[in-house]
Amino acid sequence: MSSPSWIMINRASELTGYSEGAIRHKVKNGTWAQGRIWRKTPDGRIAINIKEYDKWAESAPQHAA
């Protein structure tokens, strides 16, 4: 069985290291695109697409230390 793409904020927090508050802030301020990285479920909860989160995290340019 494959891992789910859409997960709840508490699980996303565990996997990403961002606090639940930080995730909610990224949703609220538009850092994460609605419909791509997050969406509201039919019962009104926020779900995070962990695969799209990975793409977002990998999009930052890396500089040599």
Secondary structure by P-SEA (a helix, b strand, c coil): ccccccccaaaaaaaccccaaaaaaaaaaccccccccccccccbbbbbaaaaaaaaaaccccccc
